[in-house]
Amino acid sequence: KEQIRKAREYAEETGLLGKQLDFKVANYNDPLPFENNSLDAAYYVQVLSYSTDLTAFFKEVFRVVKPGAKVAFEDYVLGTEYNASNLHHVQLKKLYEPVLGGVETSLPSAFKAAVEAAGFQVHYHKD
């Protein structure tokens, strides 16, 4: 709530609130509270690990962004060398999970596959 309060305050001070910026608080594991094709862009930072279904989430994003809109995200992922049968890797993952608090930490390829399954065309992807 504090982050939204600060963001609204900034948007109001700069005259952007209600013109170029608006803020909604919602659970993005539920349908997004926006009309179809209503957003110019979507940007997510370190929140996708809370998704219970990445493909369903990105399908919702695809639904609400306008055709040709830009979507960008940055999030925690498993390293491409992660090996679930390596006890040390599993122990390290267990150490960081409580810190991140997320329910999903996937390989970069899983995020890319979910984005593409939702209908997006990936223009840039970096592990």
N, CA, C and O atoms as CSV, one atom per row, in Angstrom:
chain,resi,resn,atom,element,x,y,z
A,1,LYS,N,N,0.816,-1.191,0.000
A,1,LYS,CA,C,0.000,0.000,0.000
A,1,LYS,C,C,0.860,1.255,0.000
A,1,LYS,O,O,0.504,2.266,-0.605
A,2,GLU,N,N,1.988,1.178,0.682
A,2,GLU,CA,C,2.879,2.336,0.762
A,2,GLU,C,C,3.442,2.694,-0.616
A,2,GLU,O,O,3.548,3.871,-0.959
A,3,GLN,N,N,3.798,1.688,-1.396
A,3,GLN,CA,C,4.333,1.958,-2.734
A,3,GLN,C,C,3.283,2.627,-3.615
A,3,GLN,O,O,3.596,3.565,-4.348
A,4,ILE,N,N,2.053,2.156,-3.549
A,4,ILE,CA,C,0.975,2.763,-4.339
A,4,ILE,C,C,0.722,4.193,-3.868
A,4,ILE,O,O,0.515,5.092,-4.684
A,5,ARG,N,N,0.739,4.400,-2.568
A,5,ARG,CA,C,0.538,5.759,-2.038
A,5,ARG,C,C,1.601,6.712,-2.571
A,5,ARG,O,O,1.289,7.820,-3.009
A,6,LYS,N,N,2.852,6.276,-2.531
A,6,LYS,CA,C,3.941,7.123,-3.029
A,6,LYS,C,C,3.826,7.363,-4.529
A,6,LYS,O,O,4.068,8.471,-5.007
A,7,ALA,N,N,3.458,6.324,-5.263
A,7,ALA,CA,C,3.313,6.462,-6.715
A,7,ALA,C,C,2.190,7.431,-7.053
A,7,ALA,O,O,2.351,8.278,-7.932
A,8,ARG,N,N,1.063,7.321,-6.376
A,8,ARG,CA,C,-0.057,8.251,-6.608
A,8,ARG,C,C,0.352,9.678,-6.275
A,8,ARG,O,O,0.038,10.615,-7.009
A,9,GLU,N,N,1.044,9.828,-5.177
A,9,GLU,CA,C,1.502,11.155,-4.747
A,9,GLU,C,C,2.403,11.772,-5.821
A,9,GLU,O,O,2.236,12.936,-6.185
A,10,TYR,N,N,3.344,10.997,-6.317
A,10,TYR,CA,C,4.239,11.484,-7.364
A,10,TYR,C,C,3.457,11.834,-8.635
A,10,TYR,O,O,3.665,12.889,-9.234
A,11,ALA,N,N,2.562,10.938,-9.031
A,11,ALA,CA,C,1.780,11.175,-10.244
A,11,ALA,C,C,0.926,12.426,-10.118
A,11,ALA,O,O,0.757,13.175,-11.080
A,12,GLU,N,N,0.394,12.641,-8.933
A,12,GLU,CA,C,-0.414,13.839,-8.706
A,12,GLU,C,C,0.453,15.096,-8.752
A,12,GLU,O,O,0.072,16.092,-9.365
A,13,GLU,N,N,1.614,15.051,-8.106
A,13,GLU,CA,C,2.528,16.207,-8.088
A,13,GLU,C,C,3.003,16.580,-9.492
A,13,GLU,O,O,3.199,17.757,-9.792
A,14,THR,N,N,3.184,15.587,-10.339
A,14,THR,CA,C,3.685,15.837,-11.691
A,14,THR,C,C,2.564,16.071,-12.706
A,14,THR,O,O,2.829,16.311,-13.884
A,15,GLY,N,N,1.314,15.999,-12.247
A,15,GLY,CA,C,0.190,16.234,-13.143
A,15,GLY,C,C,-0.131,15.062,-14.051
A,15,GLY,O,O,-0.893,15.218,-15.006
A,16,LEU,N,N,0.426,13.901,-13.782
A,16,LEU,CA,C,0.198,12.735,-14.640
A,16,LEU,C,C,-0.978,11.874,-14.186
A,16,LEU,O,O,-1.511,11.088,-14.969
A,17,LEU,N,N,-1.382,12.019,-12.930
A,17,LEU,CA,C,-2.452,11.186,-12.397
A,17,LEU,C,C,-3.754,11.456,-13.144
A,17,LEU,O,O,-4.211,12.595,-13.244
A,18,GLY,N,N,-4.330,10.395,-13.655
A,18,GLY,CA,C,-5.586,10.512,-14.392
A,18,GLY,C,C,-5.420,10.901,-15.849
A,18,GLY,O,O,-6.376,10.837,-16.622
A,19,LYS,N,N,-4.218,11.303,-16.229
A,19,LYS,CA,C,-3.959,11.667,-17.626
A,19,LYS,C,C,-3.132,10.580,-18.307
A,19,LYS,O,O,-3.543,10.013,-19.319
A,20,GLN,N,N,-1.969,10.302,-17.742
A,20,GLN,CA,C,-1.097,9.264,-18.293
A,20,GLN,C,C,-0.916,8.097,-17.336
A,20,GLN,O,O,-0.494,7.015,-17.744
A,21,LEU,N,N,-1.233,8.312,-16.071
A,21,LEU,CA,C,-1.028,7.270,-15.069
A,21,LEU,C,C,-2.274,7.070,-14.224
A,21,LEU,O,O,-3.001,8.012,-13.908
A,22,ASP,N,N,-2.494,5.822,-13.873
A,22,ASP,CA,C,-3.522,5.461,-12.917
A,22,ASP,C,C,-3.014,4.204,-12.214
A,22,ASP,O,O,-2.147,3.508,-12.743
A,23,PHE,N,N,-3.530,3.918,-11.061
A,23,PHE,CA,C,-3.053,2.791,-10.278
A,23,PHE,C,C,-4.235,1.970,-9.796
A,23,PHE,O,O,-5.245,2.511,-9.347
A,24,LYS,N,N,-4.093,0.664,-9.895
A,24,LYS,CA,C,-5.117,-0.253,-9.403
A,24,LYS,C,C,-4.416,-1.310,-8.561
A,24,LYS,O,O,-3.326,-1.770,-8.902
A,25,VAL,N,N,-5.042,-1.682,-7.481
A,25,VAL,CA,C,-4.527,-2.747,-6.640
A,25,VAL,C,C,-5.386,-3.980,-6.913
A,25,VAL,O,O,-6.608,-3.951,-6.763
A,26,ALA,N,N,-4.725,-5.053,-7.312
A,26,ALA,CA,C,-5.450,-6.277,-7.646
A,26,ALA,C,C,-4.517,-7.473,-7.501
A,26,ALA,O,O,-3.307,-7.311,-7.342
A,27,ASN,N,N,-5.074,-8.651,-7.556
A,27,ASN,CA,C,-4.307,-9.886,-7.558
A,27,ASN,C,C,-4.188,-10.346,-9.000
A,27,ASN,O,O,-5.194,-10.669,-9.633
A,28,TYR,N,N,-2.984,-10.379,-9.521
A,28,TYR,CA,C,-2.872,-10.718,-10.946
A,28,TYR,C,C,-2.977,-12.209,-11.225
A,28,TYR,O,O,-2.774,-12.637,-12.361
A,29,ASN,N,N,-3.288,-12.999,-10.217
A,29,ASN,CA,C,-3.670,-14.384,-10.466
A,29,ASN,C,C,-5.165,-14.488,-10.781
A,29,ASN,O,O,-5.668,-15.561,-11.112
A,30,ASP,N,N,-5.856,-13.370,-10.673
A,30,ASP,CA,C,-7.256,-13.245,-11.059
A,30,ASP,C,C,-7.313,-12.468,-12.375
A,30,ASP,O,O,-6.310,-11.884,-12.784
A,31,PRO,N,N,-8.467,-12.450,-13.044
A,31,PRO,CA,C,-8.560,-11.620,-14.257
A,31,PRO,C,C,-8.171,-10.173,-13.960
A,31,PRO,O,O,-8.560,-9.611,-12.936
A,32,LEU,N,N,-7.409,-9.586,-14.856
A,32,LEU,CA,C,-6.943,-8.210,-14.661
A,32,LEU,C,C,-8.109,-7.232,-14.791
A,32,LEU,O,O,-8.991,-7.431,-15.626
A,33,PRO,N,N,-8.121,-6.175,-13.970
A,33,PRO,CA,C,-9.255,-5.245,-13.933
A,33,PRO,C,C,-9.192,-4.176,-15.025
A,33,PRO,O,O,-9.354,-2.988,-14.748
A,34,PHE,N,N,-8.957,-4.600,-16.256
A,34,PHE,CA,C,-8.860,-3.673,-17.386
A,34,PHE,C,C,-9.671,-4.212,-18.551
A,34,PHE,O,O,-9.858,-5.421,-18.686
A,35,GLU,N,N,-10.146,-3.309,-19.385
A,35,GLU,CA,C,-10.880,-3.692,-20.583
A,35,GLU,C,C,-9.925,-4.314,-21.599
A,35,GLU,O,O,-8.715,-4.098,-21.536
A,36,ASN,N,N,-10.468,-5.076,-22.523
A,36,ASN,CA,C,-9.674,-5.627,-23.628
A,36,ASN,C,C,-9.014,-4.492,-24.406
A,36,ASN,O,O,-9.611,-3.435,-24.611
A,37,ASN,N,N,-7.781,-4.725,-24.832
A,37,ASN,CA,C,-7.054,-3.770,-25.686
A,37,ASN,C,C,-7.057,-2.344,-25.133
A,37,ASN,O,O,-7.240,-1.388,-25.885
A,38,SER,N,N,-6.859,-2.201,-23.839
A,38,SER,CA,C,-6.963,-0.870,-23.228
A,38,SER,C,C,-5.636,-0.264,-22.781
A,38,SER,O,O,-5.574,0.932,-22.497
A,39,LEU,N,N,-4.574,-1.064,-22.713
A,39,LEU,CA,C,-3.298,-0.547,-22.207
A,39,LEU,C,C,-2.286,-0.377,-23.332
A,39,LEU,O,O,-2.200,-1.205,-24.239
A,40,ASP,N,N,-1.525,0.706,-23.259
A,40,ASP,CA,C,-0.469,0.959,-24.243
A,40,ASP,C,C,0.764,0.110,-23.990
A,40,ASP,O,O,1.516,-0.194,-24.916
A,41,ALA,N,N,0.972,-0.272,-22.739
A,41,ALA,CA,C,2.166,-1.040,-22.376
A,41,ALA,C,C,1.931,-1.719,-21.035
A,41,ALA,O,O,1.029,-1.348,-20.283
A,42,ALA,N,N,2.754,-2.716,-20.749
A,42,ALA,CA,C,2.749,-3.374,-19.441
A,42,ALA,C,C,4.195,-3.630,-19.048
A,42,ALA,O,O,5.015,-4.025,-19.877
A,43,TYR,N,N,4.497,-3.403,-17.781
A,43,TYR,CA,C,5.861,-3.535,-17.283
A,43,TYR,C,C,5.806,-4.155,-15.893
A,43,TYR,O,O,5.098,-3.664,-15.013
A,44,TYR,N,N,6.545,-5.219,-15.702
A,44,TYR,CA,C,6.557,-5.933,-14.435
A,44,TYR,C,C,7.989,-6.084,-13.958
A,44,TYR,O,O,8.883,-6.405,-14.741
A,45,VAL,N,N,8.205,-5.852,-12.667
A,45,VAL,CA,C,9.533,-6.019,-12.075
A,45,VAL,C,C,9.408,-6.906,-10.839
A,45,VAL,O,O,8.747,-6.546,-9.865
A,46,GLN,N,N,10.042,-8.046,-10.894
A,46,GLN,CA,C,10.181,-8.963,-9.766
A,46,GLN,C,C,8.860,-9.301,-9.084
A,46,GLN,O,O,8.760,-9.263,-7.857
A,47,VAL,N,N,7.862,-9.628,-9.874
A,47,VAL,CA,C,6.579,-10.045,-9.306
A,47,VAL,C,C,6.064,-11.346,-9.915
A,47,VAL,O,O,5.143,-11.956,-9.372
A,48,LEU,N,N,6.636,-11.773,-11.020
A,48,LEU,CA,C,6.102,-12.948,-11.706
A,48,LEU,C,C,6.297,-14.229,-10.920
A,48,LEU,O,O,5.624,-15.225,-11.184
A,49,SER,N,N,7.204,-14.219,-9.965
A,49,SER,CA,C,7.409,-15.411,-9.145
A,49,SER,C,C,6.198,-15.702,-8.264
A,49,SER,O,O,6.110,-16.779,-7.675
A,50,TYR,N,N,5.267,-14.759,-8.166
A,50,TYR,CA,C,4.044,-14.971,-7.395
A,50,TYR,C,C,2.915,-15.537,-8.242
A,50,TYR,O,O,1.830,-15.807,-7.728
A,51,SER,N,N,3.156,-15.716,-9.515
A,51,SER,CA,C,2.123,-16.247,-10.396
A,51,SER,C,C,1.891,-17.724,-10.120
A,51,SER,O,O,2.837,-18.484,-9.915
A,52,THR,N,N,0.629,-18.122,-10.117
A,52,THR,CA,C,0.305,-19.533,-9.951
A,52,THR,C,C,0.186,-20.233,-11.301
A,52,THR,O,O,0.154,-21.463,-11.360
A,53,ASP,N,N,0.122,-19.456,-12.390
A,53,ASP,CA,C,0.024,-20.012,-13.740
A,53,ASP,C,C,0.538,-18.957,-14.714
A,53,ASP,O,O,-0.205,-18.065,-15.123
A,54,LEU,N,N,1.809,-19.065,-15.082
A,54,LEU,CA,C,2.428,-18.046,-15.941
A,54,LEU,C,C,1.699,-17.865,-17.267
A,54,LEU,O,O,1.483,-16.732,-17.699
A,55,THR,N,N,1.318,-18.950,-17.915
A,55,THR,CA,C,0.649,-18.836,-19.211
A,55,THR,C,C,-0.686,-18.120,-19.058
A,55,THR,O,O,-1.003,-17.238,-19.858
A,56,ALA,N,N,-1.469,-18.476,-18.057
A,56,ALA,CA,C,-2.757,-17.801,-17.828
A,56,ALA,C,C,-2.536,-16.320,-17.553
A,56,ALA,O,O,-3.281,-15.476,-18.050
A,57,PHE,N,N,-1.513,-16.004,-16.762
A,57,PHE,CA,C,-1.227,-14.604,-16.473
A,57,PHE,C,C,-0.899,-13.840,-17.754
A,57,PHE,O,O,-1.451,-12.766,-17.991
A,58,PHE,N,N,-0.011,-14.381,-18.576
A,58,PHE,CA,C,0.365,-13.673,-19.794
A,58,PHE,C,C,-0.782,-13.608,-20.804
A,58,PHE,O,O,-0.839,-12.676,-21.607
A,59,LYS,N,N,-1.689,-14.576,-20.775
A,59,LYS,CA,C,-2.883,-14.486,-21.623
A,59,LYS,C,C,-3.738,-13.297,-21.199
A,59,LYS,O,O,-4.315,-12.610,-22.042
A,60,GLU,N,N,-3.818,-13.058,-19.904
A,60,GLU,CA,C,-4.548,-11.890,-19.410
A,60,GLU,C,C,-3.864,-10.594,-19.860
A,60,GLU,O,O,-4.528,-9.647,-20.280
A,61,VAL,N,N,-2.543,-10.565,-19.768
A,61,VAL,CA,C,-1.815,-9.382,-20.223
A,61,VAL,C,C,-2.064,-9.171,-21.717
A,61,VAL,O,O,-2.308,-8.049,-22.158
A,62,PHE,N,N,-2.000,-10.247,-22.484
A,62,PHE,CA,C,-2.244,-10.161,-23.935
A,62,PHE,C,C,-3.645,-9.608,-24.203
A,62,PHE,O,O,-3.837,-8.831,-25.138
A,63,ARG,N,N,-4.605,-9.999,-23.399
A,63,ARG,CA,C,-5.979,-9.533,-23.564
A,63,ARG,C,C,-6.110,-8.028,-23.351
A,63,ARG,O,O,-6.849,-7.362,-24.075
A,64,VAL,N,N,-5.397,-7.489,-22.364
A,64,VAL,CA,C,-5.616,-6.088,-21.988
A,64,VAL,C,C,-4.722,-5.088,-22.716
A,64,VAL,O,O,-5.028,-3.895,-22.730
A,65,VAL,N,N,-3.629,-5.544,-23.320
A,65,VAL,CA,C,-2.785,-4.583,-24.045
A,65,VAL,C,C,-3.301,-4.411,-25.475
A,65,VAL,O,O,-3.880,-5.320,-26.070
A,66,LYS,N,N,-3.067,-3.215,-25.996
A,66,LYS,CA,C,-3.471,-2.917,-27.369
A,66,LYS,C,C,-2.580,-3.681,-28.340
A,66,LYS,O,O,-1.440,-4.001,-28.007
A,67,PRO,N,N,-3.080,-3.976,-29.531
A,67,PRO,CA,C,-2.210,-4.601,-30.536
A,67,PRO,C,C,-0.955,-3.741,-30.761
A,67,PRO,O,O,-1.044,-2.525,-30.929
A,68,GLY,N,N,0.187,-4.385,-30.762
A,68,GLY,CA,C,1.448,-3.663,-30.944
A,68,GLY,C,C,2.021,-3.063,-29.674
A,68,GLY,O,O,3.088,-2.451,-29.707
A,69,ALA,N,N,1.326,-3.230,-28.551
A,69,ALA,CA,C,1.820,-2.691,-27.283
A,69,ALA,C,C,3.121,-3.383,-26.887
A,69,ALA,O,O,3.396,-4.507,-27.307
A,70,LYS,N,N,3.898,-2.704,-26.086
A,70,LYS,CA,C,5.142,-3.280,-25.585
A,70,LYS,C,C,4.903,-3.834,-24.176
A,70,LYS,O,O,4.241,-3.217,-23.341
A,71,VAL,N,N,5.464,-5.010,-23.951
A,71,VAL,CA,C,5.390,-5.648,-22.642
A,71,VAL,C,C,6.814,-6.034,-22.258
A,71,VAL,O,O,7.526,-6.670,-23.035
A,72,ALA,N,N,7.218,-5.647,-21.061
A,72,ALA,CA,C,8.567,-5.973,-20.599
A,72,ALA,C,C,8.482,-6.461,-19.158
A,72,ALA,O,O,7.645,-5.994,-18.385
A,73,PHE,N,N,9.346,-7.396,-18.803
A,73,PHE,CA,C,9.408,-7.833,-17.422
A,73,PHE,C,C,10.815,-8.277,-17.084
A,73,PHE,O,O,11.596,-8.684,-17.943
A,74,GLU,N,N,11.103,-8.181,-15.806
A,74,GLU,CA,C,12.384,-8.622,-15.254
A,74,GLU,C,C,12.040,-9.348,-13.977
A,74,GLU,O,O,11.275,-8.846,-13.153
A,75,ASP,N,N,12.600,-10.526,-13.812
A,75,ASP,CA,C,12.264,-11.285,-12.626
A,75,ASP,C,C,13.370,-12.256,-12.274
A,75,ASP,O,O,14.309,-12.475,-13.040
A,76,TYR,N,N,13.230,-12.832,-11.089
A,76,TYR,CA,C,14.152,-13.871,-10.646
A,76,TYR,C,C,13.877,-15.142,-11.435
A,76,TYR,O,O,12.722,-15.498,-11.668
A,77,VAL,N,N,14.924,-15.814,-11.839
A,77,VAL,CA,C,14.788,-17.083,-12.549
A,77,VAL,C,C,15.828,-18.059,-11.997
A,77,VAL,O,O,16.794,-17.666,-11.343
A,78,LEU,N,N,15.605,-19.303,-12.272
A,78,LEU,CA,C,16.637,-20.296,-11.955
A,78,LEU,C,C,17.780,-20.119,-12.949
A,78,LEU,O,O,17.546,-19.820,-14.119
A,79,GLY,N,N,18.987,-20.299,-12.497
A,79,GLY,CA,C,20.116,-20.264,-13.421
A,79,GLY,C,C,20.007,-21.400,-14.425
A,79,GLY,O,O,19.496,-22.473,-14.104
A,80,THR,N,N,20.478,-21.170,-15.612
A,80,THR,CA,C,20.357,-22.184,-16.658
A,80,THR,C,C,21.162,-23.442,-16.334
A,80,THR,O,O,20.964,-24.477,-16.970
A,81,GLU,N,N,22.067,-23.369,-15.355
A,81,GLU,CA,C,22.839,-24.539,-14.930
A,81,GLU,C,C,22.172,-25.272,-13.766
A,81,GLU,O,O,22.696,-26.274,-13.280
A,82,TYR,N,N,21.008,-24.771,-13.315
A,82,TYR,CA,C,20.325,-25.398,-12.176
A,82,TYR,C,C,20.003,-26.851,-12.502
A,82,TYR,O,O,19.530,-27.178,-13.591
A,83,ASN,N,N,20.277,-27.713,-11.521
A,83,ASN,CA,C,20.030,-29.138,-11.686
A,83,ASN,C,C,19.262,-29.626,-10.460
A,83,ASN,O,O,19.813,-29.664,-9.359
A,84,ALA,N,N,18.000,-29.998,-10.640
A,84,ALA,CA,C,17.142,-30.412,-9.526
A,84,ALA,C,C,17.637,-31.683,-8.841
A,84,ALA,O,O,17.219,-31.973,-7.720
A,85,SER,N,N,18.503,-32.435,-9.479
A,85,SER,CA,C,19.042,-33.635,-8.836
A,85,SER,C,C,20.356,-33.345,-8.087
A,85,SER,O,O,20.925,-34.236,-7.457
A,86,ASN,N,N,20.818,-32.116,-8.162
A,86,ASN,CA,C,22.027,-31.712,-7.451
A,86,ASN,C,C,21.616,-31.198,-6.063
A,86,ASN,O,O,20.981,-30.149,-5.959
A,87,LEU,N,N,21.969,-31.920,-5.011
A,87,LEU,CA,C,21.558,-31.572,-3.656
A,87,LEU,C,C,21.978,-30.156,-3.271
A,87,LEU,O,O,21.212,-29.445,-2.620
A,88,HIS,N,N,23.166,-29.741,-3.656
A,88,HIS,CA,C,23.631,-28.387,-3.334
A,88,HIS,C,C,22.730,-27.340,-3.996
A,88,HIS,O,O,22.388,-26.341,-3.363
A,89,HIS,N,N,22.343,-27.548,-5.251
A,89,HIS,CA,C,21.447,-26.611,-5.944
A,89,HIS,C,C,20.101,-26.533,-5.220
A,89,HIS,O,O,19.556,-25.446,-5.024
A,90,VAL,N,N,19.577,-27.678,-4.830
A,90,VAL,CA,C,18.285,-27.733,-4.139
A,90,VAL,C,C,18.369,-27.003,-2.803
A,90,VAL,O,O,17.449,-26.272,-2.436
A,91,GLN,N,N,19.464,-27.195,-2.076
A,91,GLN,CA,C,19.645,-26.516,-0.791
A,91,GLN,C,C,19.732,-25.002,-0.976
A,91,GLN,O,O,19.136,-24.251,-0.203
A,92,LEU,N,N,20.465,-24.549,-1.986
A,92,LEU,CA,C,20.559,-23.108,-2.255
A,92,LEU,C,C,19.191,-22.520,-2.586
A,92,LEU,O,O,18.846,-21.431,-2.128
A,93,LYS,N,N,18.424,-23.246,-3.377
A,93,LYS,CA,C,17.082,-22.779,-3.745
A,93,LYS,C,C,16.206,-22.657,-2.493
A,93,LYS,O,O,15.448,-21.696,-2.357
A,94,LYS,N,N,16.308,-23.614,-1.593
A,94,LYS,CA,C,15.518,-23.565,-0.359
A,94,LYS,C,C,15.924,-22.377,0.511
A,94,LYS,O,O,15.096,-21.830,1.238
A,95,LEU,N,N,17.195,-21.977,0.440
A,95,LEU,CA,C,17.661,-20.824,1.216
A,95,LEU,C,C,17.090,-19.507,0.698
A,95,LEU,O,O,16.741,-18.634,1.492
A,96,TYR,N,N,16.989,-19.352,-0.629
A,96,TYR,CA,C,16.523,-18.067,-1.139
A,96,TYR,C,C,15.006,-17.968,-1.269
A,96,TYR,O,O,14.477,-16.858,-1.331
A,97,GLU,N,N,14.300,-19.075,-1.313
A,97,GLU,CA,C,12.840,-19.021,-1.483
A,97,GLU,C,C,12.136,-18.191,-0.404
A,97,GLU,O,O,11.257,-17.399,-0.743
A,98,PRO,N,N,12.484,-18.339,0.887
A,98,PRO,CA,C,11.798,-17.506,1.896
A,98,PRO,C,C,12.092,-16.012,1.726
A,98,PRO,O,O,11.260,-15.171,2.066
A,99,VAL,N,N,13.257,-15.691,1.209
A,99,VAL,CA,C,13.622,-14.292,0.997
A,99,VAL,C,C,12.796,-13.703,-0.143
A,99,VAL,O,O,12.285,-12.589,-0.027
A,100,LEU,N,N,12.663,-14.442,-1.241
A,100,LEU,CA,C,11.895,-13.958,-2.388
A,100,LEU,C,C,10.401,-14.022,-2.122
A,100,LEU,O,O,9.648,-13.163,-2.579
A,101,GLY,N,N,9.972,-15.032,-1.388
A,101,GLY,CA,C,8.572,-15.146,-1.043
A,101,GLY,C,C,7.678,-15.614,-2.167
A,101,GLY,O,O,6.459,-15.656,-1.994
A,102,GLY,N,N,8.228,-15.963,-3.300
A,102,GLY,CA,C,7.411,-16.347,-4.439
A,102,GLY,C,C,6.999,-17.803,-4.427
A,102,GLY,O,O,7.474,-18.603,-3.621
A,103,VAL,N,N,6.114,-18.120,-5.331
A,103,VAL,CA,C,5.660,-19.498,-5.457
A,103,VAL,C,C,6.259,-20.170,-6.683
A,103,VAL,O,O,6.183,-21.391,-6.820
A,104,GLU,N,N,6.848,-19.395,-7.565
A,104,GLU,CA,C,7.364,-19.933,-8.828
A,104,GLU,C,C,8.720,-19.326,-9.139
A,104,GLU,O,O,8.851,-18.106,-9.229
A,105,THR,N,N,9.706,-20.153,-9.300
A,105,THR,CA,C,11.001,-19.716,-9.812
A,105,THR,C,C,11.343,-20.696,-10.917
A,105,THR,O,O,11.689,-21.848,-10.657
A,106,SER,N,N,11.246,-20.234,-12.134
A,106,SER,CA,C,11.413,-21.109,-13.287
A,106,SER,C,C,12.686,-20.778,-14.036
A,106,SER,O,O,13.335,-19.759,-13.796
A,107,LEU,N,N,13.017,-21.658,-14.936
A,107,LEU,CA,C,14.100,-21.364,-15.874
A,107,LEU,C,C,13.637,-20.279,-16.828
A,107,LEU,O,O,12.437,-20.158,-17.073
A,108,PRO,N,N,14.554,-19.482,-17.378
A,108,PRO,CA,C,14.169,-18.449,-18.337
A,108,PRO,C,C,13.335,-19.006,-19.490
A,108,PRO,O,O,12.431,-18.331,-19.984
A,109,SER,N,N,13.628,-20.210,-19.911
A,109,SER,CA,C,12.887,-20.811,-21.019
A,109,SER,C,C,11.412,-21.000,-20.676
A,109,SER,O,O,10.568,-20.949,-21.571
A,110,ALA,N,N,11.081,-21.218,-19.404
A,110,ALA,CA,C,9.678,-21.376,-18.999
A,110,ALA,C,C,8.925,-20.056,-19.127
A,110,ALA,O,O,7.775,-20.029,-19.564
A,111,PHE,N,N,9.580,-18.962,-18.743
A,111,PHE,CA,C,8.956,-17.645,-18.902
A,111,PHE,C,C,8.722,-17.352,-20.382
A,111,PHE,O,O,7.644,-16.902,-20.771
A,112,LYS,N,N,9.734,-17.608,-21.198
A,112,LYS,CA,C,9.627,-17.348,-22.637
A,112,LYS,C,C,8.511,-18.197,-23.248
A,112,LYS,O,O,7.731,-17.694,-24.057
A,113,ALA,N,N,8.424,-19.461,-22.880
A,113,ALA,CA,C,7.385,-20.341,-23.410
A,113,ALA,C,C,5.994,-19.845,-23.010
A,113,ALA,O,O,5.069,-19.894,-23.821
A,114,ALA,N,N,5.835,-19.373,-21.781
A,114,ALA,CA,C,4.538,-18.865,-21.323
A,114,ALA,C,C,4.143,-17.613,-22.098
A,114,ALA,O,O,2.981,-17.452,-22.469
A,115,VAL,N,N,5.095,-16.739,-22.339
A,115,VAL,CA,C,4.832,-15.514,-23.099
A,115,VAL,C,C,4.384,-15.859,-24.516
A,115,VAL,O,O,3.410,-15.301,-25.021
A,116,GLU,N,N,5.091,-16.767,-25.142
A,116,GLU,CA,C,4.752,-17.155,-26.520
A,116,GLU,C,C,3.423,-17.906,-26.573
A,116,GLU,O,O,2.649,-17.713,-27.510
A,117,ALA,N,N,3.146,-18.754,-25.589
A,117,ALA,CA,C,1.878,-19.498,-25.558
A,117,ALA,C,C,0.691,-18.549,-25.398
A,117,ALA,O,O,-0.422,-18.856,-25.823
A,118,ALA,N,N,0.939,-17.403,-24.785
A,118,ALA,CA,C,-0.127,-16.417,-24.596
A,118,ALA,C,C,-0.412,-15.630,-25.870
A,118,ALA,O,O,-1.424,-14.934,-25.953
A,119,GLY,N,N,0.462,-15.732,-26.857
A,119,GLY,CA,C,0.230,-15.028,-28.120
A,119,GLY,C,C,1.209,-13.919,-28.430
A,119,GLY,O,O,1.136,-13.310,-29.497
A,120,PHE,N,N,2.121,-13.648,-27.517
A,120,PHE,CA,C,3.095,-12.581,-27.759
A,120,PHE,C,C,4.207,-13.040,-28.688
A,120,PHE,O,O,4.525,-14.227,-28.768
A,121,GLN,N,N,4.784,-12.084,-29.380
A,121,GLN,CA,C,5.982,-12.325,-30.177
A,121,GLN,C,C,7.157,-11.764,-29.380
A,121,GLN,O,O,7.161,-10.584,-29.028
A,122,VAL,N,N,8.139,-12.592,-29.099
A,122,VAL,CA,C,9.283,-12.171,-28.302
A,122,VAL,C,C,10.315,-11.519,-29.222
A,122,VAL,O,O,10.797,-12.133,-30.174
A,123,HIS,N,N,10.642,-10.265,-28.916
A,123,HIS,CA,C,11.637,-9.536,-29.708
A,123,HIS,C,C,13.007,-9.563,-29.064
A,123,HIS,O,O,14.019,-9.435,-29.752
A,124,TYR,N,N,13.051,-9.726,-27.760
A,124,TYR,CA,C,14.337,-9.764,-27.056
A,124,TYR,C,C,14.184,-10.641,-25.831
A,124,TYR,O,O,13.227,-10.504,-25.069
A,125,HIS,N,N,15.132,-11.540,-25.650
A,125,HIS,CA,C,15.114,-12.458,-24.513
A,125,HIS,C,C,16.541,-12.703,-24.106
A,125,HIS,O,O,17.376,-13.048,-24.942
A,126,LYS,N,N,16.837,-12.532,-22.833
A,126,LYS,CA,C,18.190,-12.767,-22.370
A,126,LYS,C,C,18.131,-13.535,-21.062
A,126,LYS,O,O,17.421,-13.157,-20.131
A,127,ASP,N,N,18.885,-14.616,-21.011
A,127,ASP,CA,C,18.977,-15.406,-19.783
A,127,ASP,C,C,19.932,-14.738,-18.816
A,127,ASP,O,O,20.152,-15.244,-17.716
